[in-house]
Structure formats: structure tokens, C-alpha cells
Amino acid sequence: MAEITVALIKELRERTGCGMMDAKRALEEFGGDVEKAIDELRKKGEVKAAKRAGRETAEGKVAIAMAGGGKQAALISLSTETDFTANNDEFKKLVQGIAEAAVAGQGDIAELKHPQGGTVADAIKALVAKTGENMQLGRSSLMKIDGDGFFGSYIHSDGKLGVLVKITGGKGTSDAEKALAKDIAMHVAATNPVGLTQADVPADVIAREKEIALEQAKQSGKPANIQEKIAEGKVSAYFKENTLLAQPFVKDPSVNVEQHVKNTGAGLKLAAFARIKVGEA
């Protein structure tokens, strides 16, 4: 059995809000497996949901670059060991250069030409040698618009969280469209949706939520057919809370995100999004 460390208990408590003894007991029951411990706590109704983020051990930055007259966009992340290095201007310049390389090229980002010279991999190695810190390319997202459309973007003040949203059916030139792009990007940053629609949610995530919902419903003591309906309601609520188009819009919860986009302009459609945070898988 894995050792139940203080760090494991702390992680479980941060992700669920459960008490210390509940966290310790659940971890002991599942040999230190945090994900299984979370599922068990949820099945017992001791926690409604859990933060999806895993351990955030890395420091670093994200960067966004646009090209092709605003029709191409890239969001990338680069991690390092300390916030001291991550907040250095040289590191920030490296990260921005990687985003520019990603939006301008094709193929493996590490092999693309970096604006500072050589490949992206070469530029990273050079700064690693200078700082003595390990650096790793993290997640990235590349988007392209064919025809009418525009991007919205947001980078949090600490530089560790970035969002891109793709909206089609407009040119992005009106004040309303500009505000929409910014507001939706900030909404994504705040809510961390698992997908654009239910169809984008991985099958294993859906199966997991259904299993947890059924276990919670069984505790009601009601007949099996009623339990099924309770579980269906819980899964439906999960999709409403966690898929972007169905989520209540943060700035006006009386409408969901999809309706807010439609209300902003006829023909506008939220087509895609990407949310990347340093340290998250």
C-alpha cells in the first residue's frame, strides 16, 4: 500500500473540500489513489464534485499569438521549476516566441524555427543552460478560421492561464462582437468546461459520472425506477454545469452561453475553445 502522506491528504482536501479524517480514510481504503478516493467520497454524498485539476507542481507561462490576418491562433505553455525564472523577461520572450513559431509553422512545435534563431528546442536548451532549470513544453492548441469568424483570447494576470475561443459567422469588428469574444474567453477561464457540448465529453468521463450518480441515487432509498430518474437528472445537471454552451453565462446567468452568443448577433456561433493552465494535464 502506498504511504498516505500529508501531501496526498492535502491534495484530496483541496480538490474536494472534505475533512481531514474523511480524506485520510478514503485514501487508506484505496491505497493512496486520489482519483478513486474522490469517486468514493462523491458516491457517499460527502462531496458534490471535485476540482478536475491535478497537482500543479510546475511554474511557467502561457502565450498566445495570431497570424494570417487574425485567422490563425496558437496558445502554448512552457513550464519551468521556479516562479523566479518564469517571471524573468527572457523566459517570457522565449514563451512568446514559441507561440509565434507555432502559429506560423506546421508540425512538431519543438522542431519549428524560433524567432530568436535555431529551433524551438534549441532556444529552450539555451535558456536551460543559462538558468540551470529544467523546462518542458506543455499543452498547446492551434486554431484556424475559414471564412467569417474571429478569435477571443484571455491571459490571466499571473500569465499561467490562457484561453482561446473561436466564434464564426461574424467579422469581429463591432463593439458587440469584441465584447462577446472577451467575455466568453473570461467565462471559460473562470468555469473550466470539460467540452463545448455533451458530444465532446470523453466516454469514460460520462460513464464515471453515471456510476457516481447511480450510487448517490441508491442512498435515497426510493424504488429502482425512481433511482434511475434521479441519476439521469444528476447526469443532466453535470452536463449543464460542465459543457460550455449549456453553462449559465457568468455575466448573465438567466441565459446559457449558447443563447448569449445568439443574442449578440444573428449567425454568430461559438465553434471551439481551448483553455491551458501551467501545471494542468
N, C-alpha and C positions, 0 to 999 in steps of 0.2 A: 504494500500500500504506500502511495506517495505521502510524504510528510505534509501535514496540514500546517503550513507556515502562517505567520501573521500577515504576510503579503497576500496570500491566497484569500484569507478571510477578509482582508481589507478590500480586495478586488470584488469579491462577491457582494459585500455590503454596499460598495459604491454603485454596483450595477443593479442592485435590487432594492436597496433601502431597508433590508431586513435587519433584525437584531443580531448581535454578535454570536449568541448561543445557537440561534437558528442557522446562521451561516456555517458555524463550526460543525453542527450536527449533519447538515446536508453534505458538506464536503467529506466528512468521515464516511458517510453512507456510500458515497460514490468515488472513494479513493482519490480525492483531490481534483476530480473532473468538474471544473467550474460550470460548463455548459449543462451537464446532466444535473448538477445541483440546482441550477436556475430552473430547469424544467420541473424538477420535483417541487420546489417552492411554489411555482405557479400552479401546478396541479392541485396542491393543497390549499390554494387560495391565499397563501401568505404574502404573495406579491402579484400585482396585476400584470405587470410587464417588466422587461429588463432592458437596460440600455444595450444596443447592439454592438457598440464599440468594444473592442478588445483592449488589452493593455496598450497604453500609449507610452511606450518607452523611448521613442525617438524624438529628437528635436529636428528642426528643419524648416523649410519654407515651401510654399506653392507659388506658381506663377502662371499667368495667362498671357497668350499672345494671339493677335489677329493677323490675317493676311487675305489676299485676294479680294480687296475692296470690302472687307468685313464679312466675306462669305466663308471663310475658313477660320477655325479657332482651335487652340490647344490649351489644355490645362494639365500641368505636370507637377510632380512633387519630388523633392530631394531631401533626404534625411541625413543628419549628422549626429554627433554624440552630445554636444553641449549647446545650450542657448547662446553662449558667448560667441561661438563660431557661427551659429545660424543667424545672429543679428549683425554679423560683420558685413560691411558693404561689398567686400569681394565675393563672399558667399552669395549674397543677394544678386549680384551681377551674373554670377555663374548660373544661378537658377533661372533668371530671366532669359539668359542666352540659350538655355536648353529648351525653354518654351518656344523661342523664336526658331530654333533649329527644327523642333518637332512640327510646327505649323508649316514650315517651308519645304520640308523633305518628306520622304517616304521610307518605310522600312524600320528596322531596329533603331530606336532613338539613340542608343549608345554609339552607333556607328555613323550617325549623321554629323555633318560639319558644324562645329560650334563657331559662333561669331568671333570668338577670341582666338581662333586658329586651331587646327587639328580637329579631331573628332570630339564628340561629347565625352566619350570615355577618357580621352586624353586630357581634356580640361578638368575633369573630376580628379583624375590621378594627380595632376599638377597641384591642385589645392590640397589634396590629401597629404602629399609630400610636404607641403608648406605648413599645414596646421597640425599634422600628426594625428588627425581624427579620421576614423572610418566614415565614408559617405556612400549612400546607396540610392540609386534611382528608385522612386516609389511608383505609385499608380499614376496613370496618365489617361487622358481622354482626348480624342481628336474628333471634331465635328465639321461637317460641310453642309452648305445650303445650296440647293439647286433651285433657281427661280427666286420668287419673292420670299423674303424671310430676313430675320435679324437675330442677333445673339444678345442675351443679357448676361452680365457677369458680376461677381462679387468676391472680394477677398477680405477676410476678417482682419481686424486691426493688428492681430499678432502675426499675420502672414502665414498661419499654419492651416487655414481652412479656405478653400476656394470652390466656387460654383460657376458652372456654365449652364445656361438654358437656351434652347433653340425654339424660336417661335416662327411659324410660317404663315403666309397669307398677308403679309404687310411689308413695308419697306423700313420700318423702324425710325422714320424721320419725324413723326409727330410727337408732341409732348406726351400725349396719352400712351403711345407705344413705348417711348423711352421710359416712362414711369412704370409701365407694366413689366418691361424687361428687368428693371432694377428690383421691383417689388417681388417678382416671382423668384429671382435669384436669392434674395434675402430670406424669403419664405423657405426655400429648400435648405439654406444654411441652418435655419432655426429648427426645422422639423425632421430632417434626415430621413426622407421617404425611402422605402425599400424598392420602389419601382414606379414607373409612370402610371401603369394600370395594373389590375389584378393579373393580367396575362404575363406581365414582366416579373412576377414574383416566382422564384425557383420552386419547383415541385416539392422539394424536401422541406422548405420553409412552410409551405401550405400544409403539408402532412403533419408537421410538428405542431402547428397551431391548432389543427383539428383534434389531434390527440390530447393536447392540453385542455382544449375547450370541453371535450367529452368527459375528461376526468373531473373537471370543475363542475360540470352539469350533474354528474353522478352524486355529488355531495348534497344536491338539493333534495334527494330522497323521493323525487317525483317519478311517475311511470316512465318506462324506456322511451316511448314515443314523444313525451314532453321533453325528456332529456335531449333527444336528437334536435328538437326545435330550439332549445336553449343553446346548444352547441353551435347550431347554424347561425343563430343570432350573434354569438360571440365572434365567430369567424368573420361574419359580415362586418361587424364593428372593427375588427382588426384591419380589414382592407380599407375601410373608410378612414381610419386613423393613420394608415401607413403607406397608402398609394397616393401619389402626388395629385392627380386630377380629382380624386374623391375627397381629399382633405379639405376641411373648412379653411378658407383663406385667412391667414393670420390677421390681416388688417381689417377684414370684414367677415367674421365667422358666419354671417347669415347666408353666405353663398360659398360653394366649394371653389376650388381653384379653376376647374374647367369652366364653370359658369362665369367667373370673374373675367377670364380671358375672352369669352364670347361677348360679355357685356362691354368690353373695352373697344371692340371693333369687329364688324361683320367679316367673317372669313379668317379671322385670326385663330391659330391652333398651336397649343403647346406640344411640340413634337418630340422633344428629348431633353434630358438633363444629365449633368454629371456633378457629383459632389465628392471632393477629395480632401481628406484631412491627414496631415502628417501623423504617422503612428497608427493609423487605422488600416486594417487589411481590406 
